């Protein structure tokens, strides 16, 4: 049976008693949009609304297993993430639930099996680097083969812009803009799509706003319901103020030729948008790695390289190699990870060595 046929059968076999849960990439515009596209498509196809929509960070831990078993979740869908962080726990989940994974991140382990369907971007279109096939567009394309979801094209456009996918999917985004009579000339990030994407991204940085942002996007009848939401605008103001504070201090970063290491101690989780902004506006042509200290025992890493001469996912993979409890993942131009605070100096040493190796 082909991959798309297995995907179709999984979706069409969903029943109320499955207590379907959709796990989506946390704090990510593409993750949220792909989750809502998936959820609404399933409702349109089956008449059932998924019971749970849960943020996740590429890993099944013991708490996740307990939650799934206690709620008798028999079908699980992961969108914009591949839960390969803990293979042992994933296998435990696989023995209890049927699993569907829809993702575009580079993966180390092919999790496809009898009980798991892995629908990966590179399996569907090998002419496009999977990094450039955001999950929101991937989900939109997959479900469009099963049911008319043309009303969800806005979410696909917003999500892929949030994952820097406009250049690859320009024709699609432009057609959506024409459909709704939006003028998106100029910088796509300042367009109505870019504004909606930014609001979702900034609000997602706040743990207490996770339900709010999901509900606003899920229930909005049009894009104005997102960009004109006062609560989202309030969160964006807070994030932009924190980002500006650290942008002004970017000259404090360590410069190792074309490798920039910037250590920060922010009040809000702004390492990802800050790294993106600085990689474009301050450190163009360089590799930027931000090490964020949020006041606990774990440091959060964000790496950016807009020229894509060096693959950030490979850079961080080598930089965290051998560090206890360290994790990394992501794409060529943008990747992230976590390390123990006590391993910071070793990480920096390995980072510089990995950069020199990959920059030959």
KEZAMI-907055 format. One record per residue (C-alpha): residue in one letter; z, y, x. Coordinates in steps of 0.2 Angstrom, whole numbers, plus 2048, in hexadecimal, padded with zeros to 3 digits. Each point is the difference from the previous one (the first is absolute). Example, Ala and Ser with C-alpha at 12.3 -4.5 7.8 and 13.67 -1.06 7.14 Angstrom:
(tivex A; (827; 7EA; 83E))
(tivex S; (7FD; 811; 806))
END
This chain:
(tivex X; (800; 800; 800))
(tivex X; (7FB; 811; 807))
(tivex X; (80D; 80E; 804))
(tivex X; (7FA; 80B; 7F1))
(tivex X; (801; 7F2; 7F4))
(tivex X; (812; 7FC; 806))
(tivex X; (804; 812; 7FE))
(tivex X; (7F9; 800; 7EE))
(tivex X; (80A; 7F0; 7FB))
(tivex X; (810; 807; 807))
(tivex X; (7FF; 810; 7F6))
(tivex X; (7FA; 7F8; 7F0))
(tivex X; (80E; 7F2; 801))
(tivex X; (80E; 80D; 800))
(tivex X; (80C; 7FD; 7F1))
(tivex X; (80F; 80A; 7FA))
(tivex X; (80C; 7F2; 806))
(tivex X; (7F9; 803; 812))
(tivex X; (80A; 810; 801))
(tivex X; (7F3; 807; 80B))
(tivex X; (806; 80B; 80F))
(tivex X; (7F4; 80C; 80A))
(tivex X; (806; 805; 811))
(tivex X; (7F8; 80F; 808))
(tivex X; (800; 809; 810))
(tivex X; (80F; 80B; 800))
(tivex X; (7FF; 813; 802))
(tivex X; (7ED; 7FF; 800))
(tivex X; (7F3; 809; 7F5))
(tivex X; (7F4; 7F2; 802))
(tivex X; (80D; 7F3; 7FC))
(tivex X; (806; 809; 7F0))
(tivex X; (7EF; 803; 7FA))
(tivex X; (7FA; 7EE; 803))
(tivex X; (810; 7F9; 7F7))
(tivex X; (7FC; 80A; 7F1))
(tivex X; (7EE; 7FC; 800))
(tivex X; (805; 7ED; 801))
(tivex X; (80D; 802; 7F2))
(tivex X; (7F5; 809; 7F4))
(tivex X; (7F2; 7F4; 803))
(tivex X; (80B; 7F1; 7FC))
(tivex X; (806; 808; 7F0))
(tivex X; (7EE; 804; 7FB))
(tivex X; (7FB; 7EE; 804))
(tivex X; (80F; 7F6; 7F9))
(tivex X; (809; 80C; 7F4))
(tivex X; (810; 7FE; 80B))
(tivex X; (808; 80D; 80B))
(tivex X; (807; 7FA; 811))
(tivex X; (813; 7FF; 7FF))
(tivex X; (804; 807; 811))
(tivex X; (7F8; 80D; 80C))
(tivex X; (809; 7FF; 810))
(tivex X; (7FE; 809; 811))
(tivex X; (7FF; 7F5; 80F))
(tivex X; (7FD; 801; 813))
(tivex X; (7F6; 7F1; 805))
(tivex X; (80F; 7F4; 800))
(tivex X; (809; 7F4; 7F4))
(tivex X; (812; 800; 804))
(tivex X; (80F; 7F6; 7F9))
(tivex X; (803; 80E; 7F3))
(tivex X; (7EE; 7FF; 7FA))
(tivex X; (801; 7ED; 7FE))
(tivex X; (811; 802; 7F6))
(tivex X; (7F8; 80D; 7F5))
(tivex X; (7F0; 7F6; 7FC))
(tivex X; (80A; 7F0; 7FC))
(tivex X; (80D; 808; 7F6))
(tivex X; (7F3; 809; 7F5))
(tivex X; (7F6; 7F0; 7FF))
(tivex X; (7F0; 808; 807))
(tivex X; (7F3; 7F3; 801))
(tivex X; (7F1; 80B; 805))
(tivex X; (800; 80D; 80D))
(tivex X; (7F3; 80C; 805))
(tivex X; (800; 80A; 811))
(tivex X; (7F5; 80F; 801))
(tivex X; (7FD; 80B; 80F))
(tivex X; (80B; 7F5; 80B))
(tivex X; (800; 7EE; 807))
(tivex X; (812; 7F9; 800))
(tivex X; (7FF; 7F7; 811))
(tivex X; (80F; 808; 808))
(tivex X; (80B; 7F1; 7FD))
(tivex X; (7F5; 7F0; 7FE))
(tivex X; (80F; 7F5; 7FD))
(tivex X; (805; 80A; 7F0))
(tivex X; (7EE; 801; 7FB))
(tivex X; (7FF; 7ED; 800))
(tivex X; (80F; 800; 7F5))
(tivex X; (7F9; 80C; 7F4))
(tivex X; (7F0; 7F6; 800))
(tivex X; (809; 7F0; 7FA))
(tivex X; (807; 809; 7F1))
(tivex X; (7F2; 80D; 7FA))
(tivex X; (7ED; 801; 800))
(tivex X; (7FB; 80E; 80B))
(tivex X; (7F1; 80C; 801))
(tivex X; (7FE; 80C; 80E))
(tivex X; (7F4; 80F; 800))
(tivex X; (7FF; 809; 810))
(tivex X; (7F6; 809; 80D))
(tivex X; (80C; 800; 80F))
(tivex X; (7FD; 7F6; 810))
(tivex X; (809; 7F0; 7FF))
(tivex X; (807; 7F4; 80D))
(tivex X; (802; 7F1; 7F4))
(tivex X; (7F4; 7FA; 7F3))
(tivex X; (80C; 7FC; 7F1))
(tivex X; (7F2; 7F9; 7F5))
(tivex X; (806; 7EF; 7FA))
(tivex X; (801; 7F5; 7F0))
(tivex X; (80D; 80B; 7F9))
(tivex X; (7FA; 811; 807))
(tivex X; (7F0; 809; 7FE))
(tivex X; (7FC; 80D; 80E))
(tivex X; (7F3; 80C; 7FA))
(tivex X; (7FD; 80B; 80F))
(tivex X; (7F4; 80E; 802))
(tivex X; (7F7; 7F8; 80F))
(tivex X; (7FD; 7F0; 7F6))
(tivex X; (7F6; 80A; 7F3))
(tivex X; (7F7; 80C; 80A))
(tivex X; (7FE; 7FC; 813))
(tivex X; (7F5; 80F; 802))
(tivex X; (80E; 80C; 7FE))
(tivex X; (810; 800; 80B))
(tivex X; (80E; 7FB; 7F5))
(tivex X; (80A; 80F; 806))
(tivex X; (7F3; 80B; 7F7))
(tivex X; (801; 7F6; 7F0))
(tivex X; (810; 806; 7F8))
(tivex X; (809; 7F5; 7F4))
(tivex X; (7FE; 80C; 7F1))
(tivex X; (7ED; 7FF; 802))
(tivex X; (801; 7ED; 803))
(tivex X; (80B; 7FD; 7F0))
(tivex X; (7F4; 80B; 7F6))
(tivex X; (7F1; 7F6; 806))
(tivex X; (808; 7EF; 7FD))
(tivex X; (806; 804; 7EE))
(tivex X; (7F0; 809; 7FC))
(tivex X; (7F8; 7EF; 801))
(tivex X; (80B; 7F9; 7F3))
(tivex X; (802; 80F; 7F4))
(tivex X; (7FA; 812; 7FD))
(tivex X; (80D; 80B; 809))
(tivex X; (7F5; 80F; 803))
(tivex X; (80F; 80B; 7F9))
(tivex X; (809; 7FB; 810))
(tivex X; (7F3; 807; 80C))
(tivex X; (80B; 810; 803))
(tivex X; (80E; 7F5; 806))
(tivex X; (7F4; 7F7; 80C))
(tivex X; (7FA; 810; 807))
(tivex X; (811; 808; 802))
(tivex X; (807; 7F0; 809))
(tivex X; (7F2; 7FE; 80C))
(tivex X; (801; 812; 805))
(tivex X; (812; 7FD; 803))
(tivex X; (7FB; 7F3; 80C))
(tivex X; (7F2; 80B; 809))
(tivex X; (7F2; 7F6; 7F8))
(tivex X; (7F6; 80F; 7FA))
(tivex X; (7F2; 7FF; 80D))
(tivex X; (7FD; 7EE; 7FD))
(tivex X; (800; 802; 7ED))
(tivex X; (7F9; 811; 7FE))
(tivex X; (7F3; 7FB; 7F4))
(tivex X; (80D; 7F8; 7F4))
(tivex X; (80C; 80F; 801))
(tivex X; (7F2; 80C; 7FD))
(tivex X; (7FA; 7F7; 7F1))
(tivex X; (812; 800; 7F9))
(tivex X; (800; 813; 803))
(tivex X; (7F0; 802; 7F7))
(tivex X; (806; 7F5; 7F1))
(tivex X; (80F; 80C; 7FE))
(tivex X; (7F7; 810; 805))
(tivex X; (80B; 803; 80F))
(tivex X; (7FB; 80B; 80E))
(tivex X; (805; 7F7; 810))
(tivex X; (7F5; 80A; 80D))
(tivex X; (809; 803; 811))
(tivex X; (80E; 7F7; 806))
(tivex X; (804; 7F1; 7F5))
(tivex X; (812; 801; 804))
(tivex X; (801; 811; 7F7))
(tivex X; (7F6; 7FA; 7F1))
(tivex X; (808; 7FB; 7F0))
(tivex X; (800; 7EE; 806))
(tivex X; (808; 805; 810))
(tivex X; (80E; 80A; 7F7))
(tivex X; (804; 7F1; 7F5))
(tivex X; (800; 7F4; 80F))
(tivex X; (80B; 80C; 809))
(tivex X; (80D; 802; 7F2))
(tivex X; (801; 7ED; 7FE))
(tivex X; (802; 7FE; 813))
(tivex X; (80E; 80D; 802))
(tivex X; (80A; 7FB; 7F1))
(tivex X; (7FF; 7EE; 806))
(tivex X; (80B; 804; 80F))
(tivex X; (80F; 802; 7F5))
(tivex X; (809; 7F0; 7FB))
(tivex X; (807; 808; 7F0))
(tivex X; (7EE; 805; 7FA))
(tivex X; (7F8; 7EF; 801))
(tivex X; (802; 7FC; 7ED))
(tivex X; (7FB; 812; 7FC))
(tivex X; (7F0; 800; 80A))
(tivex X; (7FB; 7EF; 7F9))
(tivex X; (803; 806; 7EF))
(tivex X; (7F7; 811; 802))
(tivex X; (7F0; 7F8; 807))
(tivex X; (800; 7F1; 7F4))
(tivex X; (802; 80A; 7F0))
(tivex X; (7F5; 810; 805))
(tivex X; (7F1; 801; 7F5))
(tivex X; (7F7; 80A; 80D))
(tivex X; (801; 806; 811))
(tivex X; (808; 811; 7FA))
(tivex X; (80F; 7F5; 7FA))
(tivex X; (803; 7FD; 813))
(tivex X; (7FC; 810; 808))
(tivex X; (809; 80B; 7F3))
(tivex X; (810; 7F5; 800))
(tivex X; (80F; 80C; 804))
(tivex X; (80B; 7F2; 807))
(tivex X; (7F3; 7FA; 80C))
(tivex X; (7FC; 812; 805))
(tivex X; (813; 802; 804))
(tivex X; (800; 7F1; 80B))
(tivex X; (7F0; 806; 809))
(tivex X; (808; 811; 804))
(tivex X; (80F; 7F7; 809))
(tivex X; (7F5; 7F4; 80A))
(tivex X; (7F4; 80E; 805))
(tivex X; (80F; 80B; 806))
(tivex X; (806; 7F1; 80B))
(tivex X; (7EF; 7FC; 807))
(tivex X; (7FE; 813; 805))
(tivex X; (810; 7FF; 809))
(tivex X; (7FA; 7F2; 80B))
(tivex X; (7EF; 807; 802))
(tivex X; (807; 80F; 808))
(tivex X; (80A; 7F6; 80C))
(tivex X; (7F1; 7F5; 806))
(tivex X; (7FF; 808; 810))
(tivex X; (810; 7F7; 805))
(tivex X; (7F6; 7EF; 800))
(tivex X; (7FE; 7F6; 810))
(tivex X; (7EE; 801; 806))
(tivex X; (7FB; 7F1; 80B))
(tivex X; (7ED; 805; 803))
(tivex X; (7F8; 7FC; 7EF))
(tivex X; (80F; 7F7; 7F9))
(tivex X; (80D; 80B; 7F6))
(tivex X; (811; 7FA; 7FC))
(tivex X; (80A; 80B; 7F4))
(tivex X; (812; 7FB; 7FC))
(tivex X; (807; 808; 7F0))
(tivex X; (810; 7FF; 7F5))
(tivex X; (7F9; 806; 7EF))
(tivex X; (80B; 801; 7F0))
(tivex X; (7F1; 7F9; 7F6))
(tivex X; (7F5; 7F1; 803))
(tivex X; (7F1; 80A; 806))
(tivex X; (7FB; 7F7; 810))
(tivex X; (7F0; 7F9; 7F8))
(tivex X; (7F9; 811; 7F9))
(tivex X; (806; 809; 80F))
(tivex X; (7F7; 7F5; 80C))
(tivex X; (7F0; 802; 7F6))
(tivex X; (801; 813; 7FF))
(tivex X; (804; 801; 813))
(tivex X; (7F2; 7F4; 805))
(tivex X; (7F3; 80B; 7F7))
(tivex X; (807; 811; 803))
(tivex X; (80A; 800; 810))
(tivex X; (7FB; 7F0; 80B))
(tivex X; (7EE; 7FD; 7FC))
(tivex X; (7F8; 7F4; 80C))
(tivex X; (811; 7F9; 805))
(tivex X; (80A; 7F1; 7FB))
(tivex X; (810; 806; 7F7))
(tivex X; (810; 7F5; 7FE))
(tivex X; (80E; 807; 7F6))
(tivex X; (812; 7F8; 802))
(tivex X; (80A; 805; 7F1))
(tivex X; (813; 7FE; 7FF))
(tivex X; (807; 800; 7EF))
(tivex X; (812; 7FE; 805))
(tivex X; (802; 7ED; 7FF))
(tivex X; (7FD; 7F2; 80D))
(tivex X; (7ED; 7FF; 7FD))
(tivex X; (7F3; 80C; 807))
(tivex X; (7F0; 802; 7F6))
(tivex X; (7EF; 801; 809))
(tivex X; (7F0; 809; 7FB))
(tivex X; (7F0; 7FF; 80B))
(tivex X; (7F0; 80A; 7FD))
(tivex X; (7F0; 801; 809))
(tivex X; (7F2; 808; 7F6))
(tivex X; (7F2; 7FD; 80D))
(tivex X; (804; 7ED; 7FE))
(tivex X; (7FC; 7FD; 812))
(tivex X; (811; 7F7; 801))
(tivex X; (805; 7F4; 7F2))
(tivex X; (811; 806; 7FA))
(tivex X; (804; 7EF; 7F8))
(tivex X; (7FD; 7F7; 811))
(tivex X; (809; 80E; 80A))
(tivex X; (810; 7FE; 7F6))
(tivex X; (7FF; 7ED; 7FF))
(tivex X; (801; 800; 813))
(tivex X; (80D; 80E; 801))
(tivex X; (80C; 7F6; 7F5))
(tivex X; (7FC; 7EF; 808))
(tivex X; (811; 7F7; 805))
(tivex X; (80B; 80D; 7F7))
(tivex X; (80D; 7F7; 7F5))
(tivex X; (7FD; 804; 7ED))
(tivex X; (7F1; 80C; 804))
(tivex X; (7F2; 801; 7F4))
(tivex X; (7EF; 808; 800))
(tivex X; (7F0; 801; 7F6))
(tivex X; (7F2; 80B; 7F9))
(tivex X; (7EE; 805; 804))
(tivex X; (7F6; 806; 80F))
(tivex X; (803; 813; 7FE))
(tivex X; (811; 7FE; 7F8))
(tivex X; (80E; 7F4; 802))
(tivex X; (813; 7FF; 7FF))
(tivex X; (80F; 7F6; 804))
(tivex X; (813; 7FF; 803))
(tivex X; (80B; 7FC; 80F))
(tivex X; (812; 7FF; 803))
(tivex X; (807; 810; 807))
(tivex X; (807; 7F8; 80F))
(tivex X; (7EE; 7FA; 805))
(tivex X; (7F9; 812; 800))
(tivex X; (7FE; 802; 813))
(tivex X; (7F9; 7EE; 802))
(tivex X; (7F4; 804; 7F1))
(tivex X; (7FA; 810; 809))
(tivex X; (7FD; 7F7; 810))
(tivex X; (7F6; 7F3; 7F8))
(tivex X; (7F7; 80D; 7F5))
(tivex X; (7FA; 809; 810))
(tivex X; (7FB; 7F0; 808))
(tivex X; (7F6; 7FA; 7F0))
(tivex X; (7F8; 811; 7FF))
(tivex X; (7FA; 7FF; 812))
(tivex X; (7FA; 7EE; 7FE))
(tivex X; (7F6; 805; 7F0))
(tivex X; (7F9; 810; 807))
(tivex X; (7F7; 7F8; 80E))
END
